[in-house]
């Protein structure tokens, strides 16, 4: 059993309502040599899998996408980690303590932890300065870190430094000019609504990296100063942006940092010893790791195959790999076959991810899909609510899970059981319980809102049917089938005279940048993963500047008035830092407002489907946020994959343990 920092565990329990039960890992299976004259040696434990989509980057300071962090969370450690029940435990920090109002957090670091290169050669010792380096990098606008949100408005000085560095970048592109009063100024050209618009570049007050509230008090003492009281801050430091980075190496790599295994240093349980683009990735056990006795898998071997989704099942059954997702179109047949059924089981419900169908207010797509007409429709609340009440999620979810399609249904943006206070789940606050205990799907309401929308949109000059451009990522198993079901079901109810859902198959390698972030869709399933243990994390996709939904891009006065009201509710909730009951109530009120006005349609929690695997997910690390569930540390390989019955029994035991 690992030693736990009891103060921090208590702090997290206060916020999340977690159990303090510890996990005792299973003992590894000993290998036996048939020749008694030979000294027994442990056989190397290797875990083999396939992948069909290569990482975009290994720069953990800038990326938060799961296909990238699946590697980085295994090769670089955080200040804290979690046991199999979600209890916080020491990692690179041996202990931590907030001040009285939880605005300053002090971490005492583990001494003797080494940075090593891809060959396992020692480079330097991990020290407090490495977290300072990471903070300066993440908060510098030139690095375009998508993880800056975990510092913005949270760590003292972070926002000011980011704004100043962003201003310096603009200043390099600005030209001399005059403002509307004829005064000399700098002018910057920006893209707005697909057009170049020149505007005055307003000066920003100078800020220095040293002003960011991440300080090395001494070699092994780290101090982080926040903008306000955050009792849950300990849950944020297991996110990628709070991982350490060795400054001399970062400076040496420059823009190449995290582009391959040679441009990373390692202090986690594994080293990415082999990285051959779209061929093979091999993680090997770090020989210098500070807790080697908890690393039971010696090597993780991942092989690229563009057809991984379709061939993995047969390769698993042949003994060639140790993990395989079972495609939805094969699931029923394989569950009916006694030779395979006893090795298939569902994924554990994952409340760290939430999926919802989202309306896009940016409409940055081709003319054939009539973006101007869509813009009229999406800004009409009755149109949105007709779509909200027309989506029947059960047949849609059946495409990915024909065995138990209702198992992952989620009625709110924030999943049930994500967080609680004093035994009360967050979704019981602020009107959300009406959503949790009900179902948006309501044929009568859908048709009622349709009638209102037709009258209002016709008067506004819209034409019918409204073209609803809905792309999907071709690499995601069953998503295409789900889109077909959604189209048929919603068009059948609302009528093809009202909507025409136009499905588009988008490429897998650039889907995020070319589709979602670009606003190249009208209506599409999107998702969000929690970054820390507080409902504030679920507001991030709907904030100003977010690459989701783009509500802030709308020029419609009614939409903007609603959005301003939502932002005010969120700001009011953020301002409550000591009364957690009132904080939860305020955030739930904001989320209820978002759902009441049809800005998103909750769909499911992480629907990972069914798979065969020799890993026991219940002994692995767990937390409903961050990357704990992506780590291989603490896990053994089983002799065989669990069946549904074995999985359900283990799940009940795990729930009881929590």
Order of alpha helices (4+ residues) and beta strands (2+ residues): alpha-beta-alpha-beta-beta-beta-beta-beta-beta-alpha-alpha-beta-beta-beta-beta-beta-alpha-beta-beta-beta-alpha-beta-alpha-alpha-beta-beta-alpha-alpha-alpha-beta-beta-alpha-alpha-beta-alpha-beta-beta-alpha-alpha-beta-beta-alpha
